[in-house]
Amino acid sequence: MTAQTALCGIVLHPAGHTKSPLMHNAAFREMDIDARYVAFDVPPEKLPEAIAGVRALGLKQLAVSVPHKVEVMALLDEVDAGAQQIGAVNTVTLRDGRLVGSNTDWVGSNRALERETTLAGKRAVVLGAGGAARGVVFGLLERGATVHVLNRTVEKAESLVKDLGAESAGAMGDLVSLDHDLLVNTTSVGLRSDDSPVPAEHLRQGTVVMDAVYDPEETRLLRDARERGATVVHGKWMLIYQAAEQIRTWTGREAPVDTLESAFRS
Ligand SMILES: NC(=O)c1ccc[n+]([C@@H]2O[C@H](COP(=O)([O-])OP(=O)(O)OC[C@H]3O[C@@H](n4cnc5c(N)ncnc54)[C@H](OP(=O)(O)O)[C@@H]3O)[C@@H](O)[C@H]2O)c1
């Protein structure tokens, strides 16, 4: 490190087990960028002070994670159109002295799905209506897919559908009666557990199934989907491509996806 080394980071609470510092620092090394990336554990009531600190210290980029993605919006100089429509910011970039908010989750989700399929004209079902769902649905609509949103709390699915202009909202059990090409789980079911949000018999051969959950890397949903003849996309790819998009937003350069993936696995 030198006096010129740039500082980037992630703000979240609790800090726990984020892989972002490992991934970004590996990419910076590979790209020969003189920068370091650290995790800041900031409780909600300290977020305004943390953002003031970002301004004062001139951090180049700050990733924003749970629970700050909505509250951070009011503390920035500008929020781009995509993040405004999604209703959440996961990236703050310093540009000409101004803090600009954007959302790279939807880019990550699209690029992860596009490893296996095209999206235009596809019929998609998104399970969940929280922060991750809003990014995934926005991305699918951007590409011209038709999107049905199913959630345990149906009212939340209904407001998401209304806000983003998706096709329909319903309960999780409605999956069985919806013809679809793509299924994306954005609920937290399966996170550090062997549960699945969908009974295995509702999964269909020939569909593409992505799980936003990336811990464990292969969730029960993806195991069941593979056994039923679906093509599966691991949530780690969504995480990796959204990180690559953050680096591109700051530096204007494409980040090495293989390096990000090795860091994720380490
Ligand atoms: N791969 C990536 O890059 C990426 C990015 C962002 C998030 N994620 C992952 O996506 C997951 C969701 O994150 P989030 O930020 O969207 O969280 P969130 O805003 O808290 O939303 C959680 C969602 O899960 C549903 N849910 C929770 N427990 C449930 C249960 N027992 N049965 C059915 N539904 C349940 C909630 O339904 P209700 O509305 O009914 O409560 C809600 O739709 C997390 O596992 C997170 O790690 C991955």
The ligand as an ORCA input file, in Angstrom:
! r2SCAN-3c Opt
* xyz 0 1
  N     -26.634    -14.255     -5.376
  C     -26.697    -12.964     -5.095
  O     -25.964    -12.129     -5.649
  C     -27.701    -12.475     -4.088
  C     -28.013    -11.107     -4.016
  C     -28.961    -10.691     -3.069
  C     -29.542    -11.633     -2.219
  N     -29.195    -12.951     -2.330
  C     -29.828    -13.965     -1.470
  O     -31.233    -13.929     -1.689
  C     -31.930    -14.252     -0.495
  C     -32.983    -13.182     -0.208
  O     -32.350    -11.939      0.029
  P     -33.213    -10.589      0.151
  O     -32.221     -9.499      0.339
  O     -34.204    -10.501     -0.929
  O     -33.995    -10.835      1.538
  P     -35.372    -10.176      2.013
  O     -35.551     -8.831      1.390
  O     -35.363    -10.312      3.488
  O     -36.516    -11.134      1.406
  C     -36.663    -12.455      1.875
  C     -37.676    -13.197      1.008
  O     -37.679    -14.571      1.433
  C     -39.018    -14.946      1.792
  N     -38.976    -15.929      2.868
  C     -38.217    -15.885      3.994
  N     -38.432    -16.992      4.731
  C     -39.347    -17.744      4.058
  C     -39.964    -19.002      4.308
  N     -39.691    -19.720      5.404
  N     -40.828    -19.469      3.386
  C     -41.117    -18.771      2.264
  N     -40.559    -17.563      1.978
  C     -39.687    -17.064      2.862
  C     -39.688    -13.652      2.194
  O     -41.095    -13.813      2.123
  P     -42.094    -12.850      2.963
  O     -42.216    -11.588      2.149
  O     -43.338    -13.631      3.054
  O     -41.435    -12.615      4.307
  C     -39.115    -12.683      1.150
  O     -39.787    -12.827     -0.079
  C     -30.859    -14.370      0.602
  O     -30.581    -15.734      0.792
  C     -29.655    -13.667      0.017
  O     -28.441    -14.217      0.488
  C     -28.291    -13.377     -3.248
*
